[in-house]
Amino acid sequence: MKVVARAQGFTKEVTQSCAVFEYGPLDAPMNAAVSRIEGRYPDAHFALNEVCHELAYILDGEGFIVTPQARRSLRAGDLVMIKPGDLYAWEGSMTLYMVCTPPWDAGQHKNVA
């Protein structure tokens, strides 16, 4: 078992509409973060992770998960599973608890048209 205190994490403003609190190292095949979306992320086009499975639980607020094919409504209590290679964007005003396996890394993440 491992407990990661909030003091071991850090906040990163990814864009003007997305801030992420990343927890310190879990020493596990996953990592966790809390993301605050206020607007759209990414600002234009779509995000894609080449490696991670991302599981996002909507803690509060409401918005949308947008793909090239659909725009799905989200609200507190909903869960979204994003597979490697999925194109997506977040829209709205919401807080997400996210778990990624293997651990999320900026080198695996791209914004694509």
N, C-alpha and C positions, 0 to 999 in steps of 0.2 A: 504494500500500500504506500501511496505517496500523497501528501497533502501539499498543495501549492498555495501559499498565502498570496493575497492580492498584492502585497508589497513586492513580490517577486516578478510581477508583470510590468508591462509598460504600454502606454497609449501611443498610437501612431495615426496621424491624420493622413489617410491614403489619398483622398481628394477632398475638395471643398464639401462634398456631400456624403463622405464616408470616413468615419473614424473607427479604429479597431483597438480594443484592449487585448493584448496577447499575454497569456499566462506564461510564466517561466517554464523552463524545460521540464517535461514530464518523464523523461527517460523511458519512453514507451513508443510503440509504433503509431502514435497519433499525437495531435496537439489540439489545443482549444483556444477559442477567442470569443469575445463579445463584440459584435459590430453594430454601430449605429448608422442607419441610413436616413438621410434627410434630403430627398430629391432622387437622383438617379446615379447608380454606379454600375458600370463605368459611365462617365458623362456622355459618351457617344459609343455606338456600336455594341459589342458584346465582350464578356470575359470568357476565358477558357483556361482550364487547368489540365495540363497534359498528363499528370500523374495521380493526383489525389481524388479520392471519393470525399465529398463534402456533405455533411449532414447539418442542416440549419433548422433550428427550432425558433419559431417566432415568439419572443418573450412578451413583447407589447407592441402596440401600434397596428398599422395595417398598410398594405401596399400590394405590390405585384412582383411575380417572378416572370420575366419576359424572355422568350426564346424566339428564334426566327419564325417558328410556327404558331406560337400562342402567347397570350398574356393572361396569366392565371392569378386570380385574386387571393390574397393572403391576409390573415389576421392572427392575433395572439392565440397560441395553442396549435397552429398548423406546423407541419414538418415538411421540409424539402430535401430530397436526396439528389445530389448532383454528381454524375459519374464523370470520370476522366474523358475529356473531349467534348463534353456538352457545352454549347454556347448559351450564355445566359446574361441577364442584367437584373438588378434589383431596382424597383421604383417605389417610392412612398416615404412614409415616416414610421420607422419601425426599428426595434432592437432585436438582433438575432444572436442566439448562442450557437456557435459553430464548432464542430469537431471534424478534423481532417485526418485521414489515414491513407498513405503514410503522412508524416507531418508536412504541413503546408510550407512551401518555400517560394519566394518571389521568382526564382529561376524557372519554376514550372508554370507560372501564371502569365497569360498573355491577354492583351486587348486586341480583338480582331474585328474587321469590318464584316 
